[in-house]
Amino acid sequence: MAPVSNNVVGIDDDQRFALMKFRRSVKDVLKPEHNDHFLLRWLKARNWNPEAAEKMLRDSMKWREKWGVDTLQEWEGPELLQKFFPSGSTGFDKEGSPIIIVPLIGLDVWGMLHSLTKSDIIRMILKHLEHYLAMSQKQSLTHGSSALQLTVIFDLEDFSMKQYAWKPAAEMVFSLLQMYEANYPEILKRCFLVNAPKVFSLAFSVIKKFMHENTISKIKIYSSDTKKWQAQVLTLIDKEQLPVHYGGTMVDDNGDPRCSLIVKRGGKVPKSYYLKNSQNETTKDYKRVTIKTGEKHSVDLLCDSNSVLKWEFGIDSHDIKFLIKRTSEEGTESIVHGPRKVSEGPLDIGVLPVTGPSTYTVIFDNSGSYLRSRKVFYDVLITIPTRDLNISDEPDDSNPEKPAAYL
């Protein structure tokens, strides 16, 4: 495929000189399709510093080889990912760029990380991204360089922090952010995060620390007020290129306003896919307590500054009341989470932004029970986000025992 024209406009003489110097320094690794528009991405990401841009590009070339990125389109991936990975493209924006829609509620991170290696999930994401970039290259032949970037809609309807507060999921998210910023500079035209609940502001305050300011400036976050975000989406995308659910006129062959035949919805991963010896099963030693009838168990945590309170806990049987209380330096008390009833079953996992100086008290309340004690296991702490994470861009492929659904 022939690259889009090298005719670059909108840069001054100093920038054009930096571009010439950059091209000369990396000519030994360039491919025929790596035109000036491609090189500008790396220069802009490094503030027009040719030496820094060269290092970034050469590091990325090594990364692509390590992950086999250039041959990912030949890789089908595990059956699970083919069935349950949510994403799709419904067309092109007004400048010819591909439109990518990701219904995040359909991404069962817990189920996938109990069924696959983290590297397989990352490879599938990279495969989709490379496919969309190939589409943009093809579009640029008729629409020019304005089609070389991507327009993305992340649907955060029913977003829950619970999945992403789980350590293996958080590590995967931050690894992906690290890879994206290091290897895909300036490919984003606009990213609409729609139907965002209030709790998402905490998640975004953490993840944006891993993002370049240029990336952050292209992200727009909207609540579930469809009138506001649909109007903004339609400034970039014509209605006939967008599903009805997102303010357009498209339906799929089944008449679905979400176009689920085009934009895969994902879904909960069946337990038949779970690995028998999942590498992501926690080996954490939880604190265990028996809370007698009519009593409470409290855990005090000191907070010096803006941080995050993280918790994981479960109950062996029945249910218990859970709440978190804050006591300020002056002694003023307030309830900042709950009270709510938690029953036996999956771990209750969550995070809460906290401020200091103050004391936070996590309370397991069995005072309403007059018949049974409750056995609770828990891990709670106040931490700086990402401090305890293992974030890596290295492939980590293992060969865990596969479940029957793979065979």
DOSEMAR-612647 format. One record per residue: residue number from 1; x, y, z of N, C-alpha, C in turn. Coordinates in steps of 0.1 Angstrom, whole numbers. Example, Ala and Ser with C-alpha at 12.3 -4.5 7.8 and 13.67 -1.06 7.14 Angstrom:
! DOSEMAR-612647
VOGU   i   n_x   n_y   n_z  ca_x  ca_y  ca_z   c_x   c_y   c_z
VOGU   1   132   -57    78   123   -45    78   132   -33    78
VOGU   2   128   -22    71   137   -11    71   129     0    79
This chain:
! DOSEMAR-612647
VOGU   i   n_x   n_y   n_z  ca_x  ca_y  ca_z   c_x   c_y   c_z
VOGU   1     8   -12     0     0     0     0     9    12     0
VOGU   2     6    22    -9    14    34   -10    10    43     2
VOGU   3    20    50     8    17    59    19    11    71    14
VOGU   4     4    78    24    -2    91    21    10   101    17
VOGU   5     6   111    10    16   121     5    25   126    17
VOGU   6    37   129    14    46   135    24    44   150    25
VOGU   7    35   156    18    33   170    19    27   174    33
VOGU   8    36   179    41    33   182    55    31   197    55
VOGU   9    20   202    61    17   216    63    15   219    77
VOGU  10    16   231    81    13   235    95    25   234   104
VOGU  11    37   233    99    49   233   108    58   244   103
VOGU  12    66   250   113    74   261   110    88   256   105
VOGU  13    97   265   102   110   261    97   118   253   107
VOGU  14   118   256   119   125   249   129   120   234   130
VOGU  15   107   233   130   101   220   131   104   211   118
VOGU  16   104   218   107   108   211    94   122   207    94
VOGU  17   131   215   100   145   211   102   146   199   111
VOGU  18   139   199   122   139   188   132   134   175   125
VOGU  19   124   176   116   119   165   109   129   159    99
VOGU  20   137   168    92   147   164    83   158   156    91
VOGU  21   162   162   102   173   156   110   168   142   116
VOGU  22   156   142   120   150   129   126   150   118   115
VOGU  23   145   122   103   145   112    92   159   107    89
VOGU  24   168   115    89   182   111    85   187   101    96
VOGU  25   184   104   109   190    96   120   184    82   121
VOGU  26   171    80   116   165    67   117   162    60   104
VOGU  27   169    65    93   166    59    80   169    44    79
VOGU  28   178    39    88   182    25    87   170    16    92
VOGU  29   160    21   100   149    13   105   136    16    98
VOGU  30   136    26    89   123    30    83   118    20    73
VOGU  31   105    19    72    99    11    61    93    20    51
VOGU  32    89    15    39    84    23    28    72    32    33
VOGU  33    63    26    41    51    33    46    54    44    56
VOGU  34    66    44    61    70    54    72    73    68    66
VOGU  35    63    75    62    64    88    56    66    99    67
VOGU  36    66   112    62    68   123    72    57   124    82
VOGU  37    45   120    78    34   121    88    36   111    99
VOGU  38    42    99    96    45    89   106    56    95   115
VOGU  39    66   101   110    77   106   118    73   118   127
VOGU  40    63   126   122    58   137   130    52   132   143
VOGU  41    46   120   143    40   115   155    50   114   166
VOGU  42    62   109   163    72   107   173    79   120   177
VOGU  43    80   129   168    86   142   171    77   150   180
VOGU  44    64   150   177    54   157   186    54   152   200
VOGU  45    55   138   201    55   132   214    67   135   222
VOGU  46    77   140   216    90   143   223    93   158   221
VOGU  47    83   166   219    84   181   219    95   185   209
VOGU  48    95   179   197   103   182   185   118   180   188
VOGU  49   121   172   197   135   169   200   139   156   192
VOGU  50   147   158   181   150   146   172   157   135   180
VOGU  51   166   138   189   174   127   196   164   119   205
VOGU  52   155   126   212   146   119   221   136   111   212
VOGU  53   132   117   201   122   110   192   129    97   186
VOGU  54   142    98   183   149    87   178   149    75   188
VOGU  55   153    79   200   153    68   211   139    62   212
VOGU  56   129    70   212   115    65   214   111    55   203
VOGU  57   115    59   190   111    51   179   119    38   179
VOGU  58   132    39   182   140    26   182   136    17   193
VOGU  59   133    22   205   128    14   215   114     7   211
VOGU  60   106    15   204    93     9   200    95    -2   190
VOGU  61   105     0   181   108   -11   171   112   -24   178
VOGU  62   120   -23   188   124   -35   196   112   -41   203
VOGU  63   103   -32   208    91   -37   215    82   -44   205
VOGU  64    80   -39   193    72   -45   183    77   -59   180
VOGU  65    90   -61   179    96   -74   176    94   -83   188
VOGU  66    95   -78   200    94   -86   212    80   -92   213
VOGU  67    70   -84   209    56   -88   210    50   -94   197
VOGU  68    59   -94   187    54   -99   174    42   -91   168
VOGU  69    43   -78   170    32   -70   166    29   -70   151
VOGU  70    39   -71   143    38   -70   128    32   -83   123
VOGU  71    30   -93   130    24  -106   125    11  -109   133
VOGU  72     6  -100   141    -6  -102   149   -18  -105   141
VOGU  73   -19   -99   129   -31  -101   121   -32  -116   116
VOGU  74   -21  -123   117   -22  -138   113   -26  -146   126
VOGU  75   -26  -140   137   -28  -147   150   -43  -146   153
VOGU  76   -50  -158   154   -64  -158   157   -67  -155   172
VOGU  77   -58  -160   180   -61  -158   194   -70  -169   200
VOGU  78   -70  -171   213   -79  -181   219   -94  -179   216
VOGU  79  -101  -189   216  -115  -189   213  -123  -179   222
VOGU  80  -119  -179   235  -125  -170   244  -125  -156   240
VOGU  81  -113  -151   236  -112  -137   231  -120  -135   219
VOGU  82  -120  -144   210  -128  -142   198  -143  -140   201
VOGU  83  -148  -147   212  -162  -146   215  -165  -135   224
VOGU  84  -156  -132   234  -160  -123   245  -152  -110   245
VOGU  85  -144  -107   235  -137   -94   235  -146   -83   229
VOGU  86  -150   -73   237  -159   -62   232  -152   -51   224
VOGU  87  -156   -49   212  -151   -38   203  -157   -39   189
VOGU  88  -156   -28   182  -160   -29   168  -160   -15   162
VOGU  89  -160   -15   149  -160    -2   141  -172    -1   133
VOGU  90  -180    10   134  -192    12   126  -190    20   114
VOGU  91  -179    26   112  -177    34   100  -165    44   102
VOGU  92  -167    56    96  -157    66    96  -163    80   100
VOGU  93  -154    88   106  -159   101   110  -159   111    98
VOGU  94  -162   123   100  -163   133    89  -151   135    81
VOGU  95  -139   132    87  -126   133    81  -121   120    76
VOGU  96  -129   110    77  -124    97    72  -117    87    81
VOGU  97  -116    92    94  -109    83   104  -119    72   109
VOGU  98  -113    60   112  -121    49   117  -128    53   131
VOGU  99  -140    49   132  -147    50   145  -146    37   153
VOGU 100  -141    38   165  -140    26   173  -150    27   185
VOGU 101  -158    17   187  -167    17   199  -163     5   208
VOGU 102  -162     8   221  -158    -2   231  -169    -2   242
VOGU 103  -178   -11   243  -187   -12   254  -180   -18   266
VOGU 104  -175   -10   275  -166   -15   285  -173   -25   295
VOGU 105  -186   -24   296  -193   -33   305  -192   -47   301
VOGU 106  -189   -49   288  -188   -63   283  -175   -69   285
VOGU 107  -165   -62   291  -152   -67   293  -151   -73   307
VOGU 108  -152   -87   307  -151   -94   320  -136   -96   323
VOGU 109  -130   -87   329  -116   -88   332  -113   -99   342
VOGU 110  -121  -100   352  -119  -111   362  -120  -125   355
VOGU 111  -130  -127   347  -131  -140   340  -120  -142   330
VOGU 112  -116  -132   323  -105  -134   313   -91  -137   320
VOGU 113   -89  -130   331   -76  -132   337   -76  -145   345
VOGU 114   -87  -151   347   -87  -165   353   -88  -175   342
VOGU 115   -87  -171   330   -88  -181   319   -77  -180   309
VOGU 116   -70  -169   309   -59  -166   299   -47  -160   306
VOGU 117   -36  -160   299   -25  -152   303   -27  -137   300
VOGU 118   -22  -128   308   -23  -114   306   -18  -110   292
VOGU 119    -7  -117   287    -1  -114   274   -11  -117   263
VOGU 120   -19  -127   264   -29  -130   254   -39  -119   252
VOGU 121   -44  -114   264   -54  -103   263   -47   -91   257
VOGU 122   -35   -88   261   -28   -76   255   -26   -78   240
VOGU 123   -22   -90   236   -20   -92   222   -33   -90   214
VOGU 124   -45   -94   220   -57   -92   213   -60   -77   211
VOGU 125   -58   -69   222   -60   -55   221   -51   -49   211
VOGU 126   -38   -53   211   -29   -48   201   -33   -52   187
VOGU 127   -38   -64   185   -42   -68   172   -54   -59   167
VOGU 128   -63   -56   175   -74   -47   171   -69   -33   168
VOGU 129   -60   -28   176   -55   -15   174   -47   -14   161
VOGU 130   -39   -24   158   -32   -24   146   -41   -25   134
VOGU 131   -52   -33   135   -62   -34   124   -68   -20   121
VOGU 132   -72   -13   132   -78     0   130   -68    10   124
VOGU 133   -55     9   128   -45    18   122   -43    15   107
VOGU 134   -44     2   103   -43    -2    89   -55     4    82
VOGU 135   -67     4    88   -78    10    82   -76    25    79
VOGU 136   -70    32    89   -68    46    88   -57    49    77
VOGU 137   -47    40    76   -38    42    65   -45    41    51
VOGU 138   -53    32    50   -61    30    37   -70    42    35
VOGU 139   -76    47    45   -85    59    44   -77    71    40
VOGU 140   -65    72    44   -57    84    41   -54    85    26
VOGU 141   -55    74    19   -52    75     5   -62    84    -3
VOGU 142   -74    84     3   -85    92    -4   -89   104     5
VOGU 143   -86   104    18   -90   115    27   -79   123    32
VOGU 144   -66   119    29   -55   127    33   -51   124    48
VOGU 145   -41   132    53   -35   129    66   -45   130    77
VOGU 146   -56   137    75   -66   139    86   -73   126    90
VOGU 147   -72   116    81   -78   103    84   -68    93    92
VOGU 148   -56    98    95   -46    89   101   -48    87   116
VOGU 149   -57    94   122   -60    93   136   -73    86   138
VOGU 150   -75    82   151   -87    74   154   -97    81   163
VOGU 151  -110    79   161  -120    85   169  -126    73   177
VOGU 152  -126    75   190  -130    63   199  -141    67   208
VOGU 153  -151    58   210  -161    59   220  -160    48   230
VOGU 154  -157    51   243  -158    41   253  -171    43   261
VOGU 155  -179    33   261  -192    33   268  -190    28   282
VOGU 156  -191    36   292  -189    33   306  -201    30   313
VOGU 157  -212    26   306  -225    23   313  -222    11   322
VOGU 158  -227    13   335  -226     3   345  -211     0   349
VOGU 159  -202     9   347  -188     8   351  -187     5   366
VOGU 160  -179    -5   369  -177    -8   383  -162    -8   386
VOGU 161  -158    -2   397  -144    -2   401  -140   -15   407
VOGU 162  -149   -24   410  -146   -36   416  -136   -45   408
VOGU 163  -138   -46   395  -129   -54   387  -115   -48   387
VOGU 164  -115   -35   385  -102   -28   383   -94   -25   396
VOGU 165  -101   -27   407   -94   -26   420   -86   -39   423
VOGU 166   -90   -49   416   -83   -62   417   -69   -61   411
VOGU 167   -59   -65   419   -45   -62   415   -41   -67   401
VOGU 168   -44   -80   397   -40   -84   384   -46   -75   373
VOGU 169   -59   -71   375   -66   -63   365   -59   -49   364
VOGU 170   -56   -43   376   -50   -30   376   -36   -31   369
VOGU 171   -28   -41   372   -15   -43   366   -16   -43   350
VOGU 172   -26   -50   345   -28   -51   331   -32   -38   325
VOGU 173   -41   -30   332   -45   -17   326   -33    -8   326
VOGU 174   -25    -7   336   -13     2   336    -3    -3   327
VOGU 175    -1   -16   325     9   -20   315     4   -16   301
VOGU 176    -9   -17   298   -14   -13   285   -12     2   283
VOGU 177   -15    10   293   -13    25   292     2    28   289
VOGU 178    11    21   296    25    23   294    29    19   280
VOGU 179    24     8   274    27     4   261    21    14   251
VOGU 180     9    19   253     2    28   244    10    41   243
VOGU 181    14    47   254    21    60   254    35    58   247
VOGU 182    41    47   249    55    45   244    55    41   229
VOGU 183    44    36   224    45    30   211    34    35   201
VOGU 184    24    42   205    14    47   196    11    62   198
VOGU 185    22    70   197    20    85   199    12    91   188
VOGU 186     3   100   193    -4   109   183   -13   102   174
VOGU 187   -19    90   178   -28    83   169   -43    86   172
VOGU 188   -45    93   184   -58    96   188   -63   110   184
VOGU 189   -74   110   177   -80   123   174   -89   128   185
VOGU 190   -98   119   189  -107   122   200  -112   110   207
VOGU 191  -113   110   220  -118    98   228  -130   103   236
VOGU 192  -142    98   234  -154   101   242  -156    90   252
VOGU 193  -155    94   265  -159    85   275  -173    88   280
VOGU 194  -183    80   276  -197    84   278  -203    75   288
VOGU 195  -214    80   295  -221    73   305  -212    70   317
VOGU 196  -203    79   320  -194    77   331  -201    80   345
VOGU 197  -200    70   354  -206    72   367  -196    81   375
VOGU 198  -201    86   387  -192    94   395  -179    87   399
VOGU 199  -180    74   402  -169    67   407  -158    67   397
VOGU 200  -161    69   384  -150    68   374  -140    79   375
VOGU 201  -144    90   381  -135   102   383  -123    97   392
VOGU 202  -125    88   401  -113    83   409  -104    75   400
VOGU 203  -110    66   392  -102    58   383   -94    66   373
VOGU 204  -100    77   368   -93    85   358   -83    93   364
VOGU 205   -85    98   377   -74   105   384   -62    97   386
VOGU 206   -63    84   386   -51    75   388   -45    72   374
VOGU 207   -53    68   364   -47    64   352   -41    76   344
VOGU 208   -46    88   346   -41    99   338   -26   102   342
VOGU 209   -22    97   353    -8    99   357     1    92   348
VOGU 210    -4    82   340     4    74   331     2    79   317
VOGU 211    -4    90   315    -8    94   301    -1   108   298
VOGU 212     3   109   286     9   122   281    -2   132   281
VOGU 213     2   145   284    -7   156   284   -15   157   271
VOGU 214    -8   154   260   -15   155   247   -26   145   246
VOGU 215   -24   133   251   -35   123   251   -46   127   260
VOGU 216   -43   132   272   -54   137   281   -62   148   275
VOGU 217   -56   157   267   -63   168   261   -73   163   251
VOGU 218   -72   151   246   -81   146   236   -92   138   241
VOGU 219   -92   136   254  -102   128   261  -113   137   267
VOGU 220  -126   134   264  -137   141   269  -146   131   277
VOGU 221  -149   135   289  -157   126   298  -171   131   300
VOGU 222  -181   123   298  -195   127   299  -203   117   308
VOGU 223  -212   123   315  -221   114   323  -231   108   314
VOGU 224  -242   103   320  -252    96   312  -263   105   306
VOGU 225  -260   118   306  -269   128   300  -267   127   284
VOGU 226  -275   119   278  -273   116   263  -273   129   255
VOGU 227  -281   139   259  -283   151   251  -269   158   249
VOGU 228  -262   158   260  -249   165   260  -238   157   252
VOGU 229  -237   144   255  -225   138   248  -229   134   234
VOGU 230  -241   131   231  -245   128   217  -243   140   208
VOGU 231  -246   152   213  -244   164   205  -229   166   202
VOGU 232  -220   163   211  -206   164   209  -201   154   200
VOGU 233  -205   141   201  -201   131   192  -205   134   178
VOGU 234  -217   139   176  -222   142   162  -215   154   156
VOGU 235  -207   162   163  -199   172   157  -187   166   148
VOGU 236  -183   153   152  -173   147   145  -178   135   136
VOGU 237  -189   130   139  -194   118   132  -208   120   126
VOGU 238  -210   117   114  -223   118   107  -232   107   113
VOGU 239  -245   110   114  -255   100   120  -255    87   113
VOGU 240  -253    86   100  -254    73    93  -242    64    96
VOGU 241  -232    70   103  -220    62   106  -220    57   121
VOGU 242  -231    60   128  -232    58   142  -245    50   146
VOGU 243  -244    40   155  -256    33   160  -266    42   166
VOGU 244  -278    38   165  -289    46   171  -287    49   186
VOGU 245  -281    39   193  -279    40   207  -270    51   211
VOGU 246  -261    55   201  -252    66   204  -255    79   196
VOGU 247  -268    80   192  -273    92   186  -273    92   171
VOGU 248  -270    80   165  -270    80   150  -283    73   145
VOGU 249  -281    68   133  -293    62   126  -291    47   123
VOGU 250  -279    41   126  -275    28   122  -282    17   131
VOGU 251  -286     7   125  -290    -6   132  -283   -17   124
VOGU 252  -281   -28   131  -275   -40   124  -286   -48   117
VOGU 253  -282   -59   111  -292   -68   104  -303   -73   112
VOGU 254  -301   -73   125  -311   -77   135  -320   -66   140
VOGU 255  -317   -54   135  -325   -42   139  -320   -37   153
VOGU 256  -309   -41   157  -304   -38   171  -298   -23   170
VOGU 257  -304   -14   179  -299     0   179  -284     1   184
VOGU 258  -279    -9   191  -265    -9   195  -256   -15   185
VOGU 259  -262   -21   174  -254   -28   163  -244   -38   169
VOGU 260  -250   -47   177  -242   -58   184  -236   -68   174
VOGU 261  -241   -69   162  -234   -78   152  -221   -71   147
VOGU 262  -220   -58   148  -208   -51   143  -199   -47   155
VOGU 263  -205   -42   166  -198   -39   178  -200   -50   188
VOGU 264  -191   -59   189  -193   -71   198  -195   -66   213
VOGU 265  -204   -72   220  -208   -67   233  -200   -74   244
VOGU 266  -192   -84   240  -185   -92   251  -194   -99   259
VOGU 267  -192  -100   272  -201  -107   282  -193  -114   292
VOGU 268  -200  -120   301  -194  -127   312  -188  -140   307
VOGU 269  -175  -142   311  -168  -155   307  -174  -167   315
VOGU 270  -178  -177   308  -183  -189   315  -172  -195   323
VOGU 271  -175  -201   334  -165  -207   343  -158  -219   337
VOGU 272  -164  -225   326  -158  -236   319  -145  -232   313
VOGU 273  -143  -219   311  -130  -215   305  -119  -213   315
VOGU 274  -123  -212   328  -114  -209   339  -103  -219   339
VOGU 275   -90  -215   341   -79  -224   342   -79  -231   356
VOGU 276   -76  -243   356   -76  -251   368   -66  -246   379
VOGU 277   -55  -241   373   -44  -236   382   -41  -222   378
VOGU 278   -51  -213   379   -49  -199   374   -38  -192   381
VOGU 279   -29  -186   372   -18  -179   378   -22  -166   385
VOGU 280   -35  -162   383   -39  -150   389   -47  -152   402
VOGU 281   -48  -165   407   -55  -167   420   -46  -161   431
VOGU 282   -52  -154   439   -45  -147   450   -39  -157   460
VOGU 283   -27  -154   464   -21  -161   475   -20  -153   488
VOGU 284   -27  -142   488   -27  -133   499   -31  -139   512
VOGU 285   -24  -136   523   -28  -140   536   -37  -130   542
VOGU 286   -50  -133   543   -60  -124   548   -60  -125   564
VOGU 287   -63  -114   570   -66  -115   584   -80  -121   586
VOGU 288   -81  -129   596   -94  -136   598   -98  -133   613
VOGU 289  -111  -130   614  -117  -127   627  -131  -134   628
VOGU 290  -134  -137   640  -148  -142   643  -155  -131   651
VOGU 291  -165  -125   646  -172  -114   652  -185  -120   659
VOGU 292  -185  -119   672  -196  -125   679  -209  -117   677
VOGU 293  -220  -124   681  -233  -117   680  -233  -104   688
VOGU 294  -239   -94   682  -241   -81   688  -228   -73   689
VOGU 295  -217   -77   682  -205   -70   683  -200   -65   669
VOGU 296  -190   -56   670  -184   -51   658  -169   -53   658
VOGU 297  -163   -53   646  -148   -54   645  -144   -42   637
VOGU 298  -134   -34   642  -130   -22   636  -115   -22   633
VOGU 299  -112   -16   622   -98   -14   618   -95     0   615
VOGU 300   -86     6   623   -82    20   621   -70    22   612
VOGU 301   -71    31   603   -61    34   593   -58    49   593
VOGU 302   -45    53   595   -41    67   595   -38    71   581
VOGU 303   -43    83   578   -41    89   564   -34   103   566
VOGU 304   -23   105   560   -15   117   561   -19   127   550
VOGU 305   -22   122   538   -24   131   526   -34   124   517
VOGU 306   -35   130   505   -45   124   495   -39   110   491
VOGU 307   -48   100   493   -44    86   490   -56    78   486
VOGU 308   -55    65   487   -66    56   484   -67    46   494
VOGU 309   -79    43   499   -82    32   508   -87    21   500
VOGU 310   -80     9   501   -84    -3   493   -88   -14   503
VOGU 311   -98   -21   498  -103   -32   507  -106   -44   498
VOGU 312  -104   -56   504  -108   -69   499  -113   -77   512
VOGU 313  -125   -82   511  -130   -90   522  -141  -100   518
VOGU 314  -142  -110   526  -153  -120   523  -158  -125   536
VOGU 315  -170  -131   536  -176  -136   548  -179  -151   545
VOGU 316  -177  -160   555  -178  -174   553  -192  -178   551
VOGU 317  -202  -172   557  -216  -175   556  -224  -164   561
VOGU 318  -237  -164   556  -247  -154   559  -242  -140   554
VOGU 319  -244  -129   562  -240  -116   557  -236  -107   569
VOGU 320  -230   -96   566  -226   -86   576  -227   -72   571
VOGU 321  -228   -63   580  -229   -49   576  -215   -43   575
VOGU 322  -213   -35   565  -199   -30   562  -200   -14   561
VOGU 323  -191    -7   567  -191     7   566  -177    13   568
VOGU 324  -175    25   564  -162    32   567  -165    45   572
VOGU 325  -158    49   583  -160    62   590  -147    70   590
VOGU 326  -149    83   588  -137    92   589  -137   101   601
VOGU 327  -126   102   608  -125   111   619  -114   121   616
VOGU 328  -118   134   615  -108   144   612   -99   147   623
VOGU 329   -89   155   620   -79   159   631   -85   166   642
VOGU 330   -96   173   640  -104   180   650  -113   171   658
VOGU 331  -115   158   653  -123   149   660  -137   148   654
VOGU 332  -140   154   643  -153   154   637  -155   140   630
VOGU 333  -166   133   632  -168   120   626  -178   121   615
VOGU 334  -176   113   604  -186   112   594  -185    98   587
VOGU 335  -196    93   582  -196    80   575  -193    84   560
VOGU 336  -183    77   554  -179    80   540  -182    69   531
VOGU 337  -186    57   536  -190    46   528  -199    37   535
VOGU 338  -211    34   529  -221    25   535  -229    33   544
VOGU 339  -236    26   554  -235    12   556  -242     4   546
VOGU 340  -237    -8   543  -244   -17   534  -242   -32   538
VOGU 341  -251   -40   534  -250   -54   538  -242   -62   527
VOGU 342  -232   -70   531  -225   -78   522  -227   -93   526
VOGU 343  -230  -101   516  -233  -115   518  -222  -124   514
VOGU 344  -222  -137   518  -212  -146   514  -212  -147   499
VOGU 345  -200  -151   493  -199  -152   479  -186  -146   474
VOGU 346  -185  -140   462  -172  -134   458  -167  -124   467
VOGU 347  -154  -121   467  -148  -111   475  -154   -97   472
VOGU 348  -156   -89   482  -160   -76   480  -148   -67   479
VOGU 349  -146   -61   468  -133   -54   465  -137   -40   461
VOGU 350  -129   -30   467  -133   -16   464  -121    -7   467
VOGU 351  -123     6   463  -114    16   466  -121    29   469
VOGU 352  -115    37   478  -122    50   482  -111    61   483
VOGU 353  -113    72   476  -103    83   478  -104    88   492
VOGU 354   -92    90   498   -92    95   512   -82   107   513
VOGU 355   -85   115   523   -77   128   525   -72   128   540
VOGU 356   -62   135   542   -56   136   556   -52   150   559
VOGU 357   -48   152   571   -46   142   582   -60   138   588
VOGU 358   -62   125   589   -74   120   595   -72   105   597
VOGU 359   -82    99   604   -82    85   607   -95    79   600
VOGU 360   -93    68   593  -104    61   586  -106    47   594
VOGU 361  -118    45   597  -122    33   605  -130    24   596
VOGU 362  -125    12   593  -133     2   585  -140    -7   596
VOGU 363  -153    -8   594  -161   -15   604  -169   -26   598
VOGU 364  -168   -38   604  -176   -50   601  -186   -51   613
VOGU 365  -198   -49   610  -208   -47   621  -218   -59   622
VOGU 366  -217   -67   633  -226   -78   635  -235   -75   647
VOGU 367  -237   -62   650  -245   -59   661  -260   -62   659
VOGU 368  -264   -63   647  -278   -66   644  -282   -81   645
VOGU 369  -272   -89   647  -274  -104   648  -275  -108   662
VOGU 370  -285  -116   666  -286  -121   679  -285  -137   680
VOGU 371  -282  -143   668  -281  -157   668  -268  -163   664
VOGU 372  -261  -156   654  -249  -162   648  -237  -153   649
VOGU 373  -225  -159   652  -213  -151   649  -210  -151   634
VOGU 374  -201  -142   630  -197  -141   616  -182  -143   615
VOGU 375  -178  -151   606  -164  -152   603  -160  -144   590
VOGU 376  -151  -135   592  -147  -125   581  -132  -126   579
VOGU 377  -128  -126   566  -114  -125   563  -112  -113   554
VOGU 378  -102  -105   557  -101   -92   550   -86   -87   548
VOGU 379   -85   -78   539   -72   -70   538   -76   -56   535
VOGU 380   -72   -47   543   -75   -32   541   -62   -24   543
VOGU 381   -60   -14   535   -48    -6   536   -51     8   530
VOGU 382   -43    18   534   -43    31   527   -29    31   520
VOGU 383   -30    35   507   -18    34   499   -18    45   488
VOGU 384    -7    48   482    -6    56   470    -9    47   458
VOGU 385   -18    51   449   -22    42   438    -9    38   430
VOGU 386   -10    25   426     1    19   418    13    15   425
VOGU 387    15    19   438    27    17   445    30     2   446
VOGU 388    20    -6   448    22   -20   450    20   -29   438
VOGU 389    20   -22   426    17   -29   413    30   -33   406
VOGU 390    30   -44   399    41   -49   391    37   -45   376
VOGU 391    42   -34   371    38   -29   358    49   -32   348
VOGU 392    46   -39   338    57   -44   328    52   -44   314
VOGU 393    61   -41   304    57   -43   290    63   -55   284
VOGU 394    68   -64   293    74   -77   288    63   -87   287
VOGU 395    63   -95   276    53  -106   275    56  -116   286
VOGU 396    45  -121   292    46  -131   303    38  -143   300
VOGU 397    43  -151   291    35  -162   286    39  -175   294
VOGU 398    28  -181   299    30  -194   306    21  -204   299
VOGU 399    23  -216   304    14  -227   298     6  -234   309
VOGU 400    -3  -226   315   -11  -232   326   -20  -243   320
VOGU 401   -24  -252   329   -33  -263   324   -46  -257   319
VOGU 402   -51  -262   308   -63  -256   301   -75  -263   306
VOGU 403   -87  -256   307   -99  -263   310  -105  -270   299
VOGU 404  -116  -278   302  -122  -286   292  -127  -278   280
VOGU 405  -131  -266   282  -137  -257   271  -126  -254   260
VOGU 406  -113  -256   263  -103  -253   253  -101  -266   244
VOGU 407  -104  -277   249  -100  -290   243  -110  -294   232
